[in-house]
């Protein structure tokens, strides 16, 4: 096989608790990741040397700032392989939207190159590389639909999948929000009471009942996100008014999501929002239930 096409998925955080800052400058986290069917498309092709990347989104850098390029460089350095890759990325996941798109692209790059070059690295070695690239990357290196993330969010505990998928309406208002900015704001704000334990949330999530899950969704970063980007309040209000359940921000934002009871409900909500706010990016997706690697090829060439 000389080329492979992959589908790096998005994620949302159904629960995100932020604990004390660690000596390395990062906060300790407890988060519940959920893999979504919404995905980018990433094509990797072997080449004799060098790393090149093209992207259909002109706002996405294609040099060493991009995690696909950095993941490729890390793979070749760790494996000792003298080879290269040509990559083409088609973005569907909003950029810098709190949905893990860059981290997922990086994970798929590692997994895809490991496939193209005959598995020189173990899963443990890939996870070690992933941690160096970003805290969300190890989650995307797993096959889990649901997982706890602890430490920096990179200590992954896969969980049983829900009994049925959840339908989501995602709203991205169109402006990126840097994670660094959100955490700096979080540190400046007055301390808030800790989030409740997520044991009940996990039980309800695995039962697959959206209406019961919705009140338990929580994100400790929301006050900091709203302080950094006040328009988020309006996005949340619009989603709630349109009929979404349990409306919260995913990760460090600015994408806001709400649950729906079924696909028809989700699409009605999305249509209302798109008619009222045509500049917003509104997406309907659901839980990616089937256990699969992010490197599962959509198409491969021998």
C-alpha positions as CSV (number, residue, x, y, z in Angstrom):
1,X,0.0,0.0,0.0
2,X,1.4,3.4,-1.0
3,X,-1.5,5.6,0.0
4,X,-4.4,5.7,2.4
5,X,-7.4,7.9,3.0
6,X,-8.5,8.4,6.6
7,X,-11.4,10.0,8.5
8,X,-10.1,11.9,11.6
9,X,-13.2,12.4,13.8
10,X,-14.2,15.3,16.0
11,X,-14.9,15.0,19.7
12,X,-17.0,16.9,22.3
13,X,-16.4,17.0,26.1
14,X,-19.5,15.9,27.9
15,X,-17.8,16.8,31.2
16,X,-14.8,18.9,31.9
17,X,-13.5,19.6,35.4
18,X,-10.4,21.8,35.8
19,X,-8.3,21.2,38.9
20,X,-5.1,22.7,40.2
21,X,-2.2,23.9,38.0
22,X,0.7,21.5,37.9
23,X,4.4,22.3,38.1
24,X,4.7,22.0,34.3
25,X,2.2,24.9,34.0
26,X,-0.7,22.7,32.8
27,X,-3.9,22.2,34.8
28,X,-5.0,18.7,36.0
29,X,-8.2,17.8,34.2
30,X,-11.0,15.3,34.5
31,X,-13.0,15.1,31.2
32,X,-15.4,12.7,29.5
33,X,-14.6,12.5,25.8
34,X,-17.2,11.5,23.2
35,X,-16.1,10.6,19.6
36,X,-18.4,12.0,16.8
37,X,-19.1,10.9,13.3
38,X,-18.2,14.4,12.0
39,X,-14.8,14.0,10.5
40,X,-12.1,15.6,8.3
41,X,-10.7,13.7,5.4
42,X,-6.9,13.1,5.3
43,X,-5.0,11.4,2.4
44,X,-1.5,10.2,3.1
45,X,0.9,9.0,0.3
46,X,4.4,7.6,0.6
47,X,7.2,9.5,-1.0
48,X,10.9,9.1,-1.0
49,X,11.7,12.0,1.3
50,X,10.3,15.2,2.8
51,X,6.9,16.1,4.2
52,X,4.4,18.2,2.3
53,X,0.8,19.2,3.1
54,X,-2.0,20.8,1.2
55,X,-5.4,21.8,2.5
56,X,-8.7,22.9,1.0
57,X,-9.1,25.5,3.8
58,X,-6.8,28.5,3.0
59,X,-6.8,29.6,6.6
60,X,-5.1,26.4,7.8
61,X,-1.3,26.6,7.8
62,X,0.5,23.9,5.8
63,X,4.0,24.3,7.3
64,X,5.5,23.2,10.6
65,X,2.7,24.9,12.6
66,X,0.2,22.2,11.4
67,X,0.0,19.2,13.6
68,X,-0.1,16.9,10.5
69,X,3.3,18.1,9.5
70,X,4.6,17.8,13.1
71,X,3.1,14.3,13.5
72,X,4.8,13.2,10.3
73,X,8.2,14.6,11.4
74,X,7.8,12.9,14.8
75,X,6.9,9.5,13.2
76,X,10.0,9.5,11.0
77,X,12.3,10.6,13.8
78,X,10.9,7.9,16.2
79,X,10.8,5.1,13.7
80,X,14.2,5.9,12.0
81,X,12.6,5.3,8.6
82,X,14.1,7.2,5.7
83,X,11.0,8.1,3.9
84,X,8.5,10.9,3.5
85,X,4.8,11.7,3.1
86,X,2.6,13.9,0.9
87,X,-0.6,14.7,2.8
88,X,-3.9,16.4,1.7
89,X,-6.4,17.5,4.3
90,X,-10.0,18.4,3.7
91,X,-11.4,20.2,6.7
92,X,-15.0,19.6,7.9
93,X,-14.3,20.1,11.7
94,X,-14.3,23.8,12.6
95,X,-10.7,25.1,13.1
96,X,-9.8,26.1,16.7
97,X,-13.4,25.2,17.7
98,X,-12.9,23.0,20.8
99,X,-13.7,19.9,18.8
100,X,-10.2,18.4,18.6
101,X,-9.8,18.6,14.9
102,X,-6.1,19.3,14.8
103,X,-5.3,16.7,17.4
104,X,-7.4,14.1,15.5
105,X,-5.6,14.9,12.3
106,X,-2.3,14.4,14.1
107,X,-3.5,11.0,15.5
108,X,-4.6,9.9,12.1
109,X,-1.3,10.9,10.6
110,X,0.6,8.8,13.2
111,X,-1.7,5.8,12.7
112,X,-1.8,6.1,8.9
113,X,2.0,6.4,8.5
114,X,2.4,3.4,10.8
115,X,0.1,1.5,8.4
116,X,1.9,2.7,5.3
117,X,5.3,1.9,6.6
118,X,4.4,-1.6,8.0
119,X,3.8,-0.9,11.7
120,X,7.3,0.0,12.9
121,X,5.9,1.6,16.1
122,X,3.9,0.0,18.9
123,X,0.6,1.5,20.2
124,X,2.5,2.6,23.3
125,X,5.1,4.4,21.2
126,X,2.4,6.1,19.2
127,X,0.7,7.3,22.4
128,X,4.1,8.7,23.7
129,X,4.5,10.6,20.4
130,X,0.8,11.8,20.7
131,X,1.3,13.2,24.1
132,X,4.2,15.3,22.8
133,X,1.9,16.7,20.1
134,X,-1.1,17.6,22.2
135,X,-3.2,16.5,25.2
136,X,-6.2,15.3,23.1
137,X,-4.1,13.2,20.7
138,X,-4.0,10.1,22.9
139,X,-7.9,9.9,22.9
140,X,-7.9,9.9,19.1
141,X,-5.3,7.1,19.1
142,X,-7.8,4.9,20.9
143,X,-10.8,3.2,19.4
144,X,-13.2,4.4,22.2
145,X,-16.5,6.1,21.5
146,X,-16.3,7.3,25.2
147,X,-13.3,7.7,27.4
148,X,-12.2,9.4,30.6
149,X,-9.3,11.8,30.1
150,X,-7.2,12.6,33.2
151,X,-3.9,14.4,33.9
152,X,-3.6,16.9,31.1
153,X,-6.5,15.0,29.5
154,X,-3.9,12.6,27.9
155,X,-4.3,9.7,30.4
156,X,-7.1,7.8,28.6
157,X,-9.4,5.2,30.1
158,X,-11.7,3.8,27.4
159,X,-15.3,3.2,28.4
160,X,-18.2,1.1,27.1
161,X,-20.1,2.7,24.3
162,X,-23.6,4.1,24.9
163,X,-26.5,1.8,24.1
164,X,-27.4,4.1,21.3
165,X,-25.9,7.2,19.7
166,X,-26.6,10.7,20.8
167,X,-27.6,13.3,18.2
168,X,-25.9,16.6,18.5
169,X,-26.3,20.1,17.0
170,X,-23.0,21.9,16.9
171,X,-22.9,25.7,16.4
172,X,-19.6,27.4,15.6
173,X,-20.0,31.2,15.5
174,X,-17.0,31.6,13.1
175,X,-14.2,33.0,15.3
176,X,-11.5,30.8,16.6
177,X,-10.7,30.9,20.4
178,X,-7.2,29.9,21.6
179,X,-7.0,27.4,24.4
180,X,-4.1,29.4,25.9
181,X,-6.3,32.5,26.1
182,X,-9.2,30.6,27.8
183,X,-6.9,29.1,30.5
184,X,-5.3,32.4,31.2
185,X,-8.7,34.0,31.7
186,X,-9.8,31.0,33.9
187,X,-6.8,31.6,36.2
188,X,-7.7,35.3,36.6
189,X,-11.4,34.7,37.5
190,X,-12.6,34.1,41.0
191,X,-12.7,30.5,42.1
192,X,-16.0,28.7,41.5
193,X,-17.4,25.7,43.3
194,X,-16.1,22.4,41.9
195,X,-18.3,20.5,39.5
196,X,-20.3,17.6,40.8
197,X,-19.0,14.1,40.4
198,X,-19.6,12.7,36.9
199,X,-20.5,9.1,38.0
200,X,-24.2,9.7,37.4
201,X,-23.5,11.4,34.1
202,X,-21.5,8.4,32.8
203,X,-24.2,5.9,33.8
204,X,-26.9,8.0,32.0
205,X,-24.7,8.4,28.9
206,X,-24.1,4.7,28.6
207,X,-27.9,4.2,28.8
208,X,-28.2,6.5,25.8
209,X,-31.0,8.7,27.2
210,X,-30.4,12.3,25.9
211,X,-33.1,13.9,28.0
212,X,-31.7,12.6,31.2
213,X,-28.1,13.2,30.2
214,X,-28.7,16.9,29.2
215,X,-28.9,18.4,32.8
216,X,-25.7,16.7,33.8
217,X,-23.4,18.1,31.1
218,X,-20.8,20.4,32.6
219,X,-17.8,22.5,31.5
220,X,-15.8,24.4,34.2
221,X,-14.2,26.5,31.5
222,X,-17.5,28.1,30.5
223,X,-17.2,31.3,32.7
224,X,-13.7,31.9,31.2
225,X,-15.0,31.3,27.6
226,X,-17.9,33.7,28.1
227,X,-15.6,36.3,29.5
228,X,-13.2,35.9,26.5
229,X,-16.0,35.7,24.0
230,X,-19.3,37.2,25.3
231,X,-21.2,36.3,22.1
232,X,-21.2,32.7,23.3
233,X,-24.1,33.5,25.6
234,X,-26.2,34.5,22.6
235,X,-25.2,31.2,20.8
236,X,-26.3,29.2,23.8
237,X,-29.6,31.1,24.1
238,X,-30.3,30.6,20.5
239,X,-29.7,26.8,20.7
240,X,-31.8,26.5,23.8
241,X,-34.7,28.5,22.2
242,X,-34.5,26.4,19.1
243,X,-35.2,23.3,21.3
244,X,-31.7,21.8,22.0
245,X,-31.2,20.0,25.3
246,X,-28.3,20.5,27.7
247,X,-26.5,23.3,25.8
248,X,-22.8,23.7,26.7
249,X,-19.5,24.7,25.2
250,X,-17.2,21.9,24.0
251,X,-13.7,22.0,25.5
252,X,-12.1,25.4,25.3
253,X,-14.7,26.5,22.8
254,X,-16.0,28.4,21.0
255,X,-18.2,25.6,19.5
256,X,-21.4,25.2,21.4
257,X,-23.4,21.9,21.3
258,X,-26.8,20.7,22.4
259,X,-28.4,17.3,22.4
260,X,-31.4,16.2,20.5
261,X,-33.8,13.3,21.1
262,X,-33.5,11.9,17.5
263,X,-32.2,12.9,14.1
264,X,-35.4,14.7,13.0
265,X,-35.3,16.8,16.2
266,X,-31.6,17.7,15.5
267,X,-32.3,18.7,11.9
268,X,-35.3,20.9,12.9
269,X,-33.1,22.7,15.4
270,X,-30.3,23.1,12.9
271,X,-32.6,24.5,10.2
272,X,-34.1,27.1,12.6
273,X,-30.6,28.2,13.6
274,X,-29.3,28.4,10.1
275,X,-32.3,30.5,9.0
276,X,-31.9,32.9,11.9
277,X,-28.1,33.1,11.8
278,X,-26.8,32.3,8.3
279,X,-23.2,33.3,9.2
280,X,-23.0,30.6,11.9
281,X,-21.7,27.2,11.0
282,X,-24.4,24.7,12.1
283,X,-23.6,20.9,12.0
284,X,-25.7,17.9,12.8
285,X,-23.8,14.7,13.9
286,X,-24.0,11.8,16.3
287,X,-21.9,9.6,18.4
288,X,-19.4,7.4,16.5
289,X,-20.4,4.1,18.2
290,X,-18.5,1.5,16.1
291,X,-15.1,0.8,17.7
292,X,-12.6,1.7,15.1
293,X,-9.2,3.2,14.8
294,X,-9.0,6.8,13.4
295,X,-6.7,5.2,10.8
296,X,-9.4,2.9,9.5
297,X,-9.0,3.6,5.7
298,X,-11.8,5.0,3.7
299,X,-9.8,4.1,0.7
300,X,-6.4,2.4,0.2
301,X,-4.2,1.9,-2.8
302,X,-1.9,-1.1,-3.1
